[in-house]
Amino acid sequence: MSTNLAQQLREGTTKSHSMAENVSFVKSFLGGVVDKKSYRKLVANLFFVYTAIEEEIDKNKEHIAIKSIYFPELHRKLSLSEDLEYYYGSNWVEQIQPSLATQIYVKRIHDIGSNQPELLIAHAYTRYMGDLSGGQILKKIAQNAMNLTDNDGTSFYNFTSIKDDKSFKDMYRNALDNIPISNEQIIQIIAEANIAFNLNMKMFQELNSNLIKIMLMLLLSAINNFRKNFT
């Protein structure tokens, strides 16, 4: 029996989305002004976030609520590693560390992975669907602004194992709708999705750069476009 979780997630996070959209963003990025150091720090922070998400999803992949949305083709850790090698060099592991906001985000993911694995659905939805929906737009902006060639520094945006984005998103929506969870769990997942939005915003805002603010705006816009498919 369908829970309409996808639609409930869209409707249940409308306020968070609206608040994020109403933040005043500096528009210099649209003119091609990119702080490369801030950008690579973002990539580093995302590496820690996705490492946590993917560790917990892998650990809980047999959980009744997680196995329905277990799609390794979405995983970003490897692609982020490639980007970090491009921006920092071969010893990138020794050069990066998570920001304070990122540490809080990562701790939250590990906590729910250990105690309420079904809430990982909220974090997967917030991050992966936004990246898949808006990735090519962000990739093009990054390439133009930083004069990047081919896939140098933009592997994060390439979902090489997904051949048709729309079909995959339809499949993902269907998987969300058919997860065997209770109404109480749905309420908790929606609440966690709002927390995920807030954690993302704090991580981006902490970097205090025009580029990161615009990327957050575009991410939220991409998620909004993805949600519209649920109506």
Secondary structure, DSSP 8 states (H G I E B T S, - for coil): ----HHHHHHHHTHHHHHHHHTS----GGGGT---HHHHHHHHHHHHHHHHHHHHHHHHTTTSTTTGGG--GGG--HHHHHHHHHHHH-TTHHHH----HHHHHHHHHHHHHHHH-GGGHHHHHHHHHHHHHHHHHHHHHHHHHHHT--TTTT-GGG--TT-S-HHHHHHHHHHHHHT----HHHHHHHHHHHHHHHHHHHHHHHHH--HHHHHHHHHHHHHHHHHHHTT-
